[in-house]
Amino acid sequence: MSQQMIHYVLNGVPFDNYVDAQCSLIELIRDYHHLTGTKKGCEVGECGACTVLIDGKPYDSCIYLALWADGRKITTVEGLADADGNLSRIQQAFVDEAAIQCGFCTPGMLLTATSILNSGRKYTREELRREISGNFCRCTGYENILNAIEKAMDQYSGV
């Protein structure tokens, strides 16, 4: 197996690791760092359960090679709360709006929603549906998830 050194920032902490050339980012996150919030779902980039932010943009970590993370900033669901453990605005909105049922899709959905909020744009409900369409939820019917994103978006923009 070919090992290569990569340098990256994970949830605000810099790391250097040797990784196999075939190692996926989800394997790096779960197996090297023991951060299990990022979920293994379909493992082919279809369900969004493994979504993380790379330099602020959402990616399916199951189909993103760890080598590609060299020099990048990665955020997982564990990196959303502040240093004191206070939930981010979107996490709190998910709680407030009962947007969580089984919880399997929640980490990926939260990271996609974080990217939406960080864009600074005010989306319509239909646009939000398209934006989260890469994240499958089998429980909620998406309504409470959309309510939570809209609530956080309104708070974020001061509306």
Legacy VTK file of the C-alpha trace (Angstrom):
# vtk DataFile Version 3.0
C-alpha trace
ASCII
DATASET POLYDATA
POINTS 159 float
0.000 0.000 0.000
1.206 3.448 -0.893
1.223 5.885 2.035
1.398 9.638 1.588
1.663 12.455 4.135
-1.163 14.967 4.141
-1.632 18.159 6.142
-5.135 19.397 6.949
-7.195 21.215 9.551
-10.028 19.212 11.091
-12.562 21.134 13.168
-10.033 23.909 13.701
-7.109 21.649 14.696
-4.150 21.108 12.334
-3.088 17.517 11.624
-0.418 15.648 9.687
-1.131 12.015 8.814
0.108 9.323 6.527
-2.816 7.889 4.584
-3.198 5.151 2.041
-3.785 6.395 -1.501
-7.185 4.648 -1.546
-8.346 5.935 1.860
-11.568 7.926 1.668
-12.113 11.055 3.724
-14.824 9.339 5.767
-12.309 6.633 6.710
-9.825 9.306 7.766
-12.471 11.038 9.883
-13.958 7.915 11.484
-10.984 5.536 11.664
-8.054 7.892 12.269
-9.850 10.504 14.361
-12.691 8.428 15.854
-15.258 11.099 14.974
-18.377 9.044 14.372
-20.838 11.869 13.731
-20.105 11.567 10.015
-22.267 8.614 8.991
-21.529 5.872 6.496
-24.659 5.465 4.433
-24.642 4.393 0.811
-20.849 4.773 0.365
-21.372 5.855 -3.267
-22.175 9.565 -2.805
-25.945 9.279 -3.140
-27.448 9.753 0.355
-25.566 12.682 1.935
-25.188 11.036 5.362
-21.417 11.500 5.137
-21.518 15.193 4.175
-18.716 17.339 5.604
-17.580 20.852 4.794
-14.292 21.224 2.958
-13.176 24.837 2.855
-16.787 25.719 3.663
-18.440 23.731 0.869
-20.404 20.475 1.351
-18.905 17.244 0.002
-19.763 13.568 0.315
-16.792 12.271 2.279
-17.388 8.677 1.174
-16.300 9.479 -2.397
-13.694 12.121 -1.546
-10.181 10.724 -1.210
-8.302 11.659 1.948
-5.337 12.692 -0.243
-7.501 15.430 -1.755
-7.899 16.945 1.731
-4.230 17.931 1.782
-4.060 21.635 2.662
-7.808 21.883 3.267
-10.038 22.850 6.190
-12.542 20.118 7.070
-15.554 20.577 9.327
-17.593 17.673 10.680
-20.711 17.851 12.818
-18.466 17.674 15.887
-16.985 21.017 14.808
-20.258 22.952 14.703
-20.682 23.670 18.428
-18.402 26.268 19.993
-15.519 25.491 22.356
-17.868 25.682 25.355
-20.248 23.142 23.815
-22.930 25.658 22.883
-24.875 24.522 19.849
-24.548 26.432 16.599
-27.557 28.398 15.403
-28.549 25.644 12.960
-28.140 22.890 15.555
-30.373 24.806 17.966
-32.929 25.412 15.222
-33.038 21.656 14.502
-33.774 21.052 18.192
-36.359 23.851 18.386
-38.196 22.728 15.252
-38.082 18.980 16.048
-36.159 18.395 12.817
-34.550 15.214 14.134
-36.148 11.790 14.278
-33.817 8.822 13.877
-30.850 11.191 13.507
-28.969 9.296 10.813
-29.222 12.064 8.208
-28.856 14.860 10.755
-25.054 15.403 10.673
-24.962 15.683 6.884
-28.105 17.790 6.843
-26.638 20.151 9.477
-23.455 20.640 7.456
-25.370 21.267 4.240
-27.546 23.756 6.138
-24.441 25.425 7.580
-23.133 25.949 4.055
-26.509 27.426 3.074
-26.429 29.824 6.029
-22.809 30.795 5.417
-23.678 31.820 1.859
-25.470 34.839 3.343
-28.233 34.414 0.801
-31.929 34.320 1.645
-33.395 31.246 -0.065
-37.027 30.531 -0.837
-38.470 27.295 0.508
-38.351 25.766 -2.972
-34.695 26.764 -3.371
-33.947 25.211 0.031
-35.568 21.971 -1.122
-33.151 21.895 -4.056
-30.169 22.809 -1.869
-30.784 19.902 0.534
-31.810 17.428 -2.180
-28.495 15.558 -1.880
-29.327 14.616 1.713
-31.904 11.841 2.071
-34.101 11.662 5.143
-36.326 8.633 5.572
-38.178 9.860 8.668
-39.190 13.500 8.713
-40.757 14.330 5.379
-38.326 17.301 5.331
-40.878 19.867 6.581
-39.354 20.342 10.039
-35.873 20.345 8.522
-36.912 23.116 6.146
-38.586 24.971 9.043
-35.331 24.760 11.015
-33.207 26.037 8.124
-35.636 28.896 7.507
-35.617 29.794 11.217
-31.817 29.817 11.348
-31.640 31.722 8.058
-34.019 34.392 9.413
-31.964 34.686 12.619
-28.734 34.756 10.639
-29.910 37.586 8.424
-31.545 39.459 11.301
-35.009 39.203 9.731
LINES 1 160
159 0 1 2 3 4 5 6 7 8 9 10 11 12 13 14 15 16 17 18 19 20 21 22 23 24 25 26 27 28 29 30 31 32 33 34 35 36 37 38 39 40 41 42 43 44 45 46 47 48 49 50 51 52 53 54 55 56 57 58 59 60 61 62 63 64 65 66 67 68 69 70 71 72 73 74 75 76 77 78 79 80 81 82 83 84 85 86 87 88 89 90 91 92 93 94 95 96 97 98 99 100 101 102 103 104 105 106 107 108 109 110 111 112 113 114 115 116 117 118 119 120 121 122 123 124 125 126 127 128 129 130 131 132 133 134 135 136 137 138 139 140 141 142 143 144 145 146 147 148 149 150 151 152 153 154 155 156 157 158
